[in-house]
Amino acid sequence: MTSRWTTADIPSQAGRTVVVTGANSGLGLVTARELARAGAHVVLAVRDEARGKQAAASIDGRVTVRRLDLADLESVRSFAAGWTGDLDVLVNNAGIMMVPAGVTIDGFELQFGTNHLGHFALTNLLLPHVTDRVVTLSSGLHRSGSIDLADLNWQRRPYSASGAYAQSKLANLLFALELQRRLSAARSRVRSLAAHPGWAATNLQGRTGSWVADRAALLGNRLFAQSDERGALPTLAAATRDLPGGSYLGPDGFQELRGYPTLVGRTASASDPELARSLWEESARLTGVDLPTGVTT
């Protein structure tokens, strides 16, 4: 991979269909815009259809808006059930960050349920349609995360907004790892990749419910963060470059905070195949969704 890969290097996406979750703003909107510009038909999978339509109006190219609430498994199932035809690329982009304690409609801790379980269910339900790859967004903050299989939903531990976020981002990487293992075992041509944006200024920050923490996050954005356009580059590279399954991309700069997309490392926990397998099995139990049988795409 070149050290200065940009959107100018995106190959033609003509004839391809891509779903981007959380595509109405931030990294998701940039991802959708650039893929549509390259010729893809991009489906904006968004919780708020009105905002999704506003975002779609700002994109040059073929776009469709469909409702998807990752914090509601019924919505996830409805989105997948309504899908017809091939899906070349699924970009699991949507997420929430360091929010106050809360639960999804199905009773899961809000960050784990939205960032991981919603995408876990969506991916497995759509997988029979996927022809090329699944790209799942993680974060450099996965490095501070840990997986407590006995308390994934923070029912026994005192809730930590940052801890729950880090756990969800570690779960994203473990999911991408185990998905690739299972696809390989099924001799599927579909690839599972992951990416993280570094420190990108988006609307994710500043929603902790704490005035002090929110102000600190916004100040950090102004001082240290790169733009959402730059932050989306690792996702776009993972979605369009010819890379092997299991690849993980992030910025090439100091501490992977900013820069151009490159292959990056992960923690030992994020590379643990047994932990990945156990998390998958527990995620399947919680959601009632698992890898479809006979996946040989």
Secondary structure, DSSP 8 states (H G I E B T S, - for coil): --TT--GGG----TT-EEEEETTTSHHHHHHHHHHHHTT-EEEEEES-HHHHHHHHHT--S-EEEEE--TT-HHHHHHHHHT--S-EEEEEE-----S--S-B-TTS-BHHIIIIIIHHHHHHHHHGGGEEEEEEEE--GGGGG----TT-TT-SSS---HHHHHHHHHHHHHHHHHHHHHHHHHTT-S-EEEEE---SB--TTSS-SS-HHHHHHHHHHHHHH-B-HHHHTHHHHHHHHS---TT-EEEE-SGGGSSSSEEE----TGGG-HHHHHHHHHHHHHHHS----TT---
